[in-house]
Amino acid sequence: MTSVKKLNGLDWAALILSIVGAVNWGLVGAFNFNLVDVIFGSWPVIVRIVYVFVGASGILVLVNVGKGGETKEL
C-alpha cells in the first residue's frame, strides 16, 4: 500500500513558489543573475512582496513535509 499526501491549492502554490525561489537562487549563485529582479526590477515593492511570498511558501512546504499531513490510500 502506498499513501500520498493530497495537496490543496495553497500547498500547490507554496510548492511552485518554493521551486521558483530555488531556481532563482541557483541562477544568482551560478551566474549572478536575479530573475525576479529582472522581471519586477522597476517595481521594488513587488520584488519585496515576491520574496516574502517565496519565504512564506518555503516555511509552509517545510511544515507540510514535517507533519506528513492528510494522506489518501492509493
N, C-alpha and C positions, 0 to 999 in steps of 0.2 A: 504494500500500500504506500502510495506517495501522497504527501499533503503539501499544498501550495497555498501561500498567503494570497487572499483575494485583495487586490488593490482597488481602492476607491479613487475618485477623481483627484482628491488632494494628494494622495500617495503618488499617483502618476505624475502630477505637476511637480511635486517635490523631487521625484526621481529624475525627470527630464532636466529641471533646473540644476540639479546636482551634477549631472553629466555635462551640461553646458559649462558650468563653473570649472569642472575638472579639465575639460578641453581648453578653456580659456587660460587656466594656469599652466597647462602644458605648453601652449603657444608662447606665453610670457617667458617661461623658463627656457624653452628651446630656441626661440627666435626673437625674444624681446618684442613680441607683437601682441598687443592687447586688443582682442576682437571687440569686446564690449565698448572700449573707449573709441575704437574706430567707428562703430555703428552709432553710438549715442554721444560721442565726444563733445558735440556742440551743445548738449543739454546735461551739464554736470549733475543736476538734481536727479535726472533719470538714471544716470550711471550709478549714483549712490543708491537709489532705490533698487536697481537690479542687483547690486552687490548685497544689499540687505536681504532681498528675497532668496538669493543663492545661498547665503549663510544660514538663513532660517530653514531652507529646504534641506541643507546638509544635516542640520540638527534633527529635523523630522525623520529623515532617512535613517540616521543613526539610532534614534529612539525606536523606530519600527523594526530595525534589524535586532536590536537588543531585546525587545519584548516578544518577538515572534509573531504576535498578532493573531487574528482570527484565521483559521485555516479551513479549507474545503477539501474533502477527500476526493481524489481522482479515481 
